[in-house]
Amino acid sequence: MTNDLLGLRALITGGASGIGLATARLLSERGARVAVLDLDPRGARPPLLGFTADLGDDASVRAAVEAAVDALGGLDILVNNAGIGAAGTVADNPDEQWHQVLDINVVGLVRTTRAALPHLRRSANAAIVNTCSIAATAGLPQRALYSASKGAVLSLTLAMAADHVREGIRVNCVNPGTVDTPWVGRLLDAAPDPAAERAALNGRQPTGRLVSAPEVAAAIAYLASPAAGSVTGTALAVDGGMAGLRLRPEPPR
């Protein structure tokens, strides 16, 4: 394990479980001081610093970001990872759910970034990494609302990269495929046939398996690191080849 992030200070939303926790642990192992924002930050144990924040409330976000930055002594890396999911076609989700998902997945990202920007502008190695999704670039069934929110995150990443490049702030995103996280586990548990649903999700990715949270964390760590100093305005797919590969069906055995 390298210490390429030694001396850097990182803040991760949704950092107490899943991709966020894997990222927090990896950045810490590579030398960064790391704080996480979460509705329930208890999953982020020392040396990680945990702060309670509701991304749907601007005052909560601003207070948590200020407390985290004070504890870290500054800020160099922001990972906008927190998000919520939704299943269904455009006919299935009520207005209230549309407002909730878009408010957390898109506006919540804006709230956190807005609060963090004054601190990032003072960094010599400022980087923002947004957790997007394969759903932003591929049509997935029963994911209309979630896909709309992640399509917005992809466009927002590009706009932010253009807005802040001359301030020395790099902005990129990762586009994971289906990741083996507690959230996906809950979706599988709710399916009529969890084993069949897991097999279908595995088979949808050319590698034949779900993406792991540490694999996504490694991509985030690269984009946040000084090694990616010339990388901004990009979307890095971590999807087992789902976005780019078109495999022929396997011949019958």
For each residue, the residues with C-beta under 8 A, 3 or more apart:
1: 29 30
2: 30 31
3: 6 30 31
4: 30 31 225 226 227
5: 8 10 27 30 31 32 77 221 224 225
6: 3 30 31 32
7: 31 32
8: 5 31 32 33 76 77 125 224
9: 32 33 34 35 69 72 73 74 75 76 77
10: 5 24 27 32 33 34 35 72 75 76 77 78 79 224
11: 34 35 36 37 65 68 69 72 75 77 78 79 112 116
12: 15 20 23 24 27 34 35 36 37 79 81
13: 20 36 37 38 53 55 79 80 81 82 108 109 112
14: 17 18 19 20 36 37 38 81 82 83 131
15: 12 20 21 23 24 34 35 36 37 38 41 44 48 50 79 81
16: 20 21 36 38 40 41 42 43 44 50
17: 14 20 21 38 43 181 182
18: 14 21 22 179 181 182 183 213
19: 14 22 23 81 131 176 179 181 213 216 217 220
20: 12 13 14 15 16 17 23 24 36 38 79 81 82 131
21: 15 16 17 18 24 25 36 43 44 213
22: 18 19 25 26 213 214 216 217
23: 12 15 19 20 26 27 79 81 216 217 220 221
24: 10 12 15 20 21 27 28 34 36 44 48
25: 21 22 28 29 48 217
26: 22 23 29 30 214 217 218 220 221
27: 5 10 12 23 24 30 32 34 77 221 224
28: 24 25 31 32 33 34 47 48
29: 1 25 26
30: 1 2 3 4 5 6 26 27 221 225
31: 2 3 4 5 6 7 8 28
32: 5 6 7 8 9 10 27 28 76 77
33: 8 9 10 28 47 49 72 73
34: 9 10 11 12 15 24 27 28 47 48 49
35: 9 10 11 12 15 48 49 50 51 68 71 72
36: 11 12 13 14 15 16 20 21 24 41 44 48 49 50 51
37: 11 12 13 14 15 41 51 52 53 55 61 64 65 68 82 112
38: 13 14 15 16 17 20 41 43 44 50 51 52 53 82
39: 52 53 54
40: 16 43 52
41: 15 16 36 37 38 44 50 51 52
42: 16 50
43: 16 17 21 38 40 50
44: 15 16 21 24 36 38 41 48 49 50
45: 48
46:
47: 28 33 34
48: 15 24 25 28 34 35 36 44 45
49: 33 34 35 36 44 68 71 72
50: 15 16 35 36 38 41 42 43 44
51: 35 36 37 38 41 64 67 68
52: 37 38 39 40 41 60 64
53: 13 37 38 39 60 61 63 64 65
54: 39 57 60 61
55: 13 37 60 61 82 104 108 109 111 112
56: 100 103 104 107 108
57: 54 60 61
58: 61 62 111
59: 62 63
60: 52 53 54 55 57 63 64
61: 37 53 54 55 57 58 64 65 108 111 112 115
62: 58 59 65 66 111 115
63: 53 59 60 66 67
64: 37 51 52 53 60 61 67 68
65: 11 37 53 61 62 68 69 112 115 116 119
66: 62 63 69 70 115
67: 51 63 64 70 71
68: 11 35 37 49 51 64 65 71 72 75
69: 9 11 65 66 72 73 74 75 116 119
70: 66 67 73
71: 35 49 67 68
72: 9 10 11 33 35 49 68 69 75
73: 9 33 69 70
74: 9 69 119 122 123
75: 9 10 11 68 69 72 78 116 119 120 123
76: 8 9 10 32 120 123 124 125 126 127
77: 5 8 9 10 11 27 32 125 126 127 128 129 224
78: 10 11 75 112 113 116 120 127 128 129
79: 10 11 12 13 15 20 23 128 129 130 131 220 224
80: 13 109 112 113 128 129 130 131
81: 12 13 14 15 19 20 23 130 131 220
82: 13 14 20 37 38 55 104 108 112
83: 14 104 105 108 131 149
84: 100 101 104 105
85: 101 146 183 187
86: 93 97 101 143 145 146
87: 92 142 143 146 187
88: 91 92 93 142 144 145
89: 92 142 144
90: 93 144 145
91: 88
92: 87 88 89 144
93: 86 88 90 97 98 101 144 145
94: 97 98
95: 98 99
96: 99 100
97: 86 93 94 100 101 145
98: 93 94 95 101 102 145
99: 95 96 102 103
100: 56 84 96 97 103 104
101: 84 85 86 93 97 98 104 105 145 146 149
102: 98 99 105 106 107 145 148 149 152
103: 56 99 100 106 107 108
104: 55 56 82 83 84 100 101 107 108
105: 83 84 101 102 108 109 146 149 150 152 153
106: 102 103 109 110 149 152 153 156
107: 56 102 103 104 110 111
108: 13 55 56 61 82 83 103 104 105 111 112
109: 13 55 80 105 106 112 113 130 153 156
110: 106 107 113 114 156
111: 55 58 61 62 107 108 114 115
112: 11 13 37 55 61 65 78 80 82 108 109 115 116
113: 78 80 109 110 116 117 128 160
114: 110 111 117
115: 61 62 65 66 111 112
116: 11 65 69 75 78 112 113 119 120 128
117: 113 114 120 121 164 169
118: 121 122
119: 65 69 74 75 116 122 123
120: 75 76 78 116 117 123 126 128 169
121: 117 118 126 167 168 169
122: 74 118 119
123: 74 75 76 119 120 126 168 169
124: 76 168
125: 8 76 77 226 229
126: 76 77 120 121 123 167 168 169 170
127: 76 77 78 169 170 171 172 223 224 225 228
128: 77 78 79 80 113 116 120 160 164 169 170 171 172
129: 77 78 79 80 171 172 173 174 220 223 224
130: 79 80 81 109 153 156 157 171 172 173 174
131: 14 19 20 79 80 81 83 153 173 174 176 216 220
132: 136 150 153 154 157 173 174 175 176 235
133: 136 146 147 150 153 175 176
134: 137 138 140 175 176 177 178 237 239 242 243
135: 138 140 143 146 147 150 151
136: 132 133 147 150 151 153 154 175 235
137: 134 154 175 235 243
138: 134 135 242 243
139: 147
140: 134 135 143 147
141:
142: 87 88 89
143: 86 87 135 140 146 147
144: 88 89 90 92 93 147 148
145: 86 88 90 93 97 98 101 102 148 149
146: 85 86 87 101 105 133 135 143 149 150
147: 133 135 136 139 140 143 144 150 151
148: 102 144 145 151 152
149: 83 101 102 105 106 145 146 152 153
150: 105 132 133 135 136 146 147 153 154
151: 135 136 147 148 154 155
152: 102 105 106 148 149 155 156
153: 105 106 109 130 131 132 133 136 149 150 156 157 173
154: 132 136 137 150 151 157 158 173 175 235
155: 151 152 158 159
156: 106 109 110 130 152 153 159 160
157: 130 132 153 154 160 161 171 172 173 233 235
158: 154 155 161 162 233
159: 155 156 162 163
160: 113 128 156 157 163 164 171
161: 157 158 164 165 170 171 172 232 233
162: 158 159 165 233
163: 159 160
164: 117 128 160 161 167 169 171
165: 161 162 168 169 170 171 232 233
166:
167: 121 126 164
168: 121 123 124 126 165
169: 117 120 121 123 126 127 128 164 165
170: 126 127 128 161 165 223 228 229 231 232
171: 127 128 129 130 157 160 161 164 165 232 233
172: 127 128 129 130 157 161 223 228 231 232 233 234 235 236
173: 129 130 131 132 153 154 157 234 235 236
174: 129 130 131 132 216 219 220 223 235 236 237 238
175: 132 133 134 136 137 154 235 236 237 238 239 243
176: 19 131 132 133 134 179 211 216 238 239
177: 134 204 205 210 211 237 238 239 240 242 243
178: 134 184 201 204 205 210 211
179: 18 19 176 184 210 211 212 213 216
180: 184 185 210 211 212 213
181: 17 18 19 184 185 213
182: 17 18 185 186
183: 18 85 186 187
184: 178 179 180 181 187 188 201 210
185: 180 181 182 188 189
186: 182 183 189 190
187: 85 87 183 184 190 191 197
188: 184 185 191 194 197 198 201
189: 185 186 194
190: 186 187
191: 187 188 194 196 197
192:
193: 196 197
194: 188 189 191 197 198
195: 198 199
196: 191 193 199 200
197: 187 188 191 193 194 200 201
198: 188 194 195 201 202 210
199: 195 196 202 203
200: 196 197 203 204
201: 178 184 188 197 198 204 205 210
202: 198 199 205 208 209 210
203: 199 200 208
204: 177 178 200 201 242
205: 177 178 201 202 208 209 210 211 239 240 241 242
206: 240 241 242 245 247
207: 240 241
208: 202 203 205 240
209: 202 205 240
210: 177 178 179 180 184 198 201 202 205 240
211: 176 177 178 179 180 205 215 216 238 239 240
212: 179 180 215 216
213: 18 19 21 22 179 180 181 216 217
214: 22 26 217 218
215: 211 212 218 219 238
216: 19 22 23 131 174 176 179 211 212 213 219 220 238
217: 19 22 23 25 26 213 214 220 221
218: 26 214 215 221 222
219: 174 215 216 222 223 236 238
220: 19 23 26 79 81 129 131 174 216 217 223 224
221: 5 23 26 27 30 217 218 224 225
222: 218 219 225 227 228 236
223: 127 129 170 172 174 219 220 228 231 234 236
224: 5 8 10 27 77 79 127 129 220 221 228
225: 4 5 30 127 221 222 228
226: 4 125 229
227: 4 222
228: 127 170 172 222 223 224 225 231
229: 125 170 226
230:
231: 170 172 223 228 234
232: 161 165 170 171 172
233: 157 158 161 162 165 171 172
234: 172 173 223 231
235: 132 136 137 154 157 172 173 174 175
236: 172 173 174 175 219 222 223
237: 134 174 175 177 242 243 244
238: 174 175 176 177 211 215 216 219
239: 134 175 176 177 205 211 242 243
240: 177 205 206 207 208 209 210 211
241: 205 206 207 244 245
242: 134 138 177 204 205 206 237 239 245
243: 134 137 138 175 177 237 239
244: 237 241
245: 206 241 242
246:
247: 206
248:
249:
250: 253
251:
252:
253: 250
